[in-house]
Amino acid sequence: MSPHASVLTLDEVSIEFGGITALDGVTFDVRAGQICGLIGPNGAGKTTLFNCITRIYQPSGGRITWKGDDLLKVRPHALASAGIARTFQNLALFGGMTVFENTMAGGSSVKGGKRQMRDRAWALIERLELVDVADHHAAGLPFGTLKRVELARALMSEPQLLLLDEPAGGLTHSEVKELGDLIVSLRDEFGFAALLVEHHMGLVLGISDHVVALDFGHKIFEGTPAEVKDNPAVVAAYLGRAA
């Protein structure tokens, strides 16, 4: 696939809940190997859009295609096999399982036997510097560590698209910087595209190749981080006006 080809395309995606329009004709692409930031104030439709992509919600209008195929025909349990993985805003790890076991849980779609799965899980644990806690239960581990465990689990399925739902939430300033560096290095190493929903603007603007801004379910702007940061509509809706 061309490094600049679109892998995920949203075309006029809309959805309503009880007469309330949550998304209204949202259109944009995520290209191969690209980190695309998705920003907007609370209620803008970011999580709703994620839930449409991950097949939790069925849009009332529009199309979502994945590598040219209709994603809306893919069942949620088949997303990992199709090459799409995600992390969660609220950690969705198994507290009574070890870090290694949680990582292994992401490998249900990996081809090969249990030995291959174990080798891949261990390689990811080493890559994300989790060796010292590999046999620890997830419950009770530091929050920043658990965020890396979620990344390891998501990467087990060898995704071509990684959906990151507020990965910096709850992290310290130094942890956010480390996370940004980690996401970029993992993207460069594994070659996946990423769609990043995040309120931490320093992280979004620092690592994204392209940014899409939503407000009240509408796309209000898209472009480079520098263009989005200086756009009056984005400043008014999300970043706040200068004093």
N, C-alpha and C positions, 0 to 999 in steps of 0.2 A: 504494500500500500504506500502511496506517495506520502512523504512526511507532512505535506500540507493539505492532504485530503480531509474532508469532513467525515468524522466517524459517527457523531451524534447530531441529528438535525431536528430541531423543534420548529414546526411550521403552523403558525396561527393557533397555538394550543390554548384552549379555554376550558374552564370548569366552573360550575356554580354549585353552591350548597344552600338549599332552601331559598332560592331567589337571590342570594348574595353571590356576586361574581368575584371569585378568588383569583382567577387568571383570565385575562382578556386579550386573546390574540397574540400570545408571546411567540416570537420567532427569533432564533439565533442558532449558530452552529458551534460545535466543539470539534476542533481539528486534531488529527493524530499527533500525539506527543505534546499537546498544548495544555498548559494550566489555565483554566478559565475561571475567573472569580465571579461569583454571583452575589451581589450586594443589594441592600435595601433595608428600610426600617422594619421594625416588627409589624407583621401583618401585610407585608408587601407581596407575599406569595412564594417566597423562596422554598420553604419546607413543602408547600403544596406541589410545587414544581418537581422537587425531589421525589415526592410520593407518586406523582404521575410517571416519572421515568422508571421508578422501581416497581411499578404495577400495583401499588397499594390503592391508588385512585384510577379511575377510568375517565379521561377527559371527555367533556361534552362536545368538544369540537376540536378540529385540527389534527395534525399528524406528528408522530414521533418516529423517526427512523434511526436504526442502528446499523451502520455499515451498509446502508441501502435497503435494509429489510424493515418491515413494519414491526416496531417494537411493541405496539399495542396488542399484537397477537401472541406475544411471548408471556407465558405464565410466570408468576413471581419466582417460583422455585427453580425455573430454568435460566434465570438471569446470570448466575455464576458460570454456568456452562457456556452461555453466550458471550462471556467475556466482560461482565459488569459486576463490580463489587462496591461495597460502601462501608463507611464507618457511621457512627450514630452520635447525635448531639448529646443524648444521655447514654452513658456507657451501657452496652448490652452484652457484657461478658458473663460467663458462668462463674460465680464467686466460689463455688465448691470444687471447681476444677483447677488444675495447675495451669501455669502460663503455657507450658508445653501442650497440655491437653486443649486449652482454648485455641491455641494456634492450629493444632491439628483439625479442630472443628471446622475450620475454613476450607478444608481440602476435599470436601465431598465430590467436587467436580473435577479433581485432578486425575488425569489418566495415569494408570500404573497401579502397582500393588502397594501394600502397606509400607513396605520398606522405602519405596520412593517417596511416599507421603512423609514418613518420619525424617528422611534425609532433607527434604525441602523445608519442613517445619524447623529442624535444627539449624539449617543454613539461615533462615530468616531470623531466628532467635539470636544467632551470632551477629547478623547484620544490624539488628536493632538494639544490640548491646543488652540483651535480656538473659544472658547465660547465668548470671548469679542468682536469678530468681526463677529459673526455668521450672524448678520443682516446687515452687511456692504456690499456694492457692491464690487466686486473683483477689479474693476478699482481703482487705487490709493493706494491700500494696499502695504506694503513693500514687496520686492521681496522674501525674505525668508519666509514670511507668505504665499505668493501665492504658493510657492513650497509645503508647507504643505497642502494647499487646494487641490492641484493636487493629492497628496498622498491619502487624504481622499476620493476624488472622485474615484480614482482607486480601493481603498479597498472596496468601496460600493458593488462591484459585487462579493465579497468574492472569490478573485482569488486564484488559486493554483500555478500560475506562474505570477510574476510581472516583467514586462520589464521596466527598469529604464534607460531613455535616458539622460545622462549627468545631473543628479539631482543636482550636486554641482556647475553647471555653474552659475556665477554671485554672488555666496555667499561669505561672508567674511570667514576668517580663523576659527573664533569661530563658525560660522554657519555651516561650513563644518564638524567640530568635532561633533556638536550637531546632524547634519543630519546622520552621520555615526552611532552614538549611537541609533538614532531613527530607522533607517532601521533594525539594528540587533535586537532591542527589538520588533519591529513589526513582524519580521520574527519568532522570538521565540514565540510570543504570538499567531499569526494566522497560523503559520505553512506553509506559502507559500515558494516556491522556487523563486529566483530572478536572473535575468540576467541583469547585470549592465554594461552599456557603460559609460565610464568616463575617462577624461583626468587627473583628479586630482589623481595622483598616491598614495598619502598618504591615501586617502579614499579607493581606490581599494585594496591596500595591507593591509590596516588595518581591513577591514571587510569581504573580500572575503575568501571563503573556497577553491576556485579553480579559476585559471586565465587562459584565452585563449588569445594569442597574435596573431594579424593579421598584415600583411604587404603586400601591393599591391595585396590584395585579397587572399593571401595564409595564412594558419595557419603556423606560424613559430615556435611556442612552446606552450605547455600547461603544467600546473602543479600547485604546491602550490605557494602562494605568494613569499616565500623565493626562490624557484627554479626559478621562472620566473624573479625575480629581478636580480638574479646572472647569468642568461643565456646570453652568448655573443651575440646571434642573436637579442635578445630583447634589450640589451644595445645599440647595434649598430643602430637598427631601430627606437627606441623610446626614451629610457632613456638618450641616449648620452654617449659618452665615457668619462671616467675619465681623467682629465688633467694630 
